[in-house]
Amino acid sequence: MLTPNMFREYDIRGIVGTDLTPEVVRTLGRAWGTWLRGRDCASAAVGRDCRESSPIFRDALIEGRTAPRVDVLEIRMVPTPVLYFAMFNRDVDAGVMITGSHNPKDFNGFKLNASR
């Protein structure tokens, strides 16, 4: 079940295991992939931070996003500015950074971007 308070103006943030589970992240990936395809976006870069939950959420997000047939360029564990660099210097239409940013370690989230 999606928790409404995890949707912020510029990102999605939630508590790992409560708001954000692999099932929820797959659903978010599928929804975002569908939204991207509706805007003729066919590819997206995926970056992540070093939080323990980030690789698990990367896998779930990619699994969800590939259902609507959005190609993924995984740029691995990088700081957020590297994701932005990849979005404008690689052949991708969008990007997502999996990061809890400045929040405590039990949080994680997603910065979703589309260049179209």
Rosetta blueprint (number, residue, H / E / L):
1 M L
2 L L
3 T L
4 P H
5 N H
6 M H
7 F E
8 R L
9 E L
10 Y L
11 D L
12 I E
13 R E
14 G E
15 I E
16 V E
17 G L
18 T L
19 D L
20 L E
21 T L
22 P H
23 E H
24 V H
25 V H
26 R H
27 T H
28 L H
29 G H
30 R H
31 A H
32 W H
33 G H
34 T H
35 W H
36 L H
37 R H
38 G H
39 R L
40 D L
41 C L
42 A L
43 S E
44 A E
45 A E
46 V E
47 G E
48 R E
49 D L
50 C L
51 R L
52 E L
53 S L
54 S H
55 P H
56 I H
57 F H
58 R H
59 D H
60 A H
61 L H
62 I H
63 E H
64 G H
65 R H
66 T H
67 A L
68 P L
69 R L
70 V L
71 D E
72 V E
73 L E
74 E E
75 I E
76 R E
77 M E
78 V L
79 P L
80 T H
81 P H
82 V H
83 L H
84 Y H
85 F H
86 A H
87 M H
88 F H
89 N H
90 R L
91 D L
92 V L
93 D L
94 A E
95 G E
96 V E
97 M E
98 I E
99 T L
100 G L
101 S L
102 H L
103 N L
104 P L
105 K L
106 D L
107 F E
108 N E
109 G E
110 F E
111 K E
112 L E
113 N E
114 A E
115 S L
116 R L
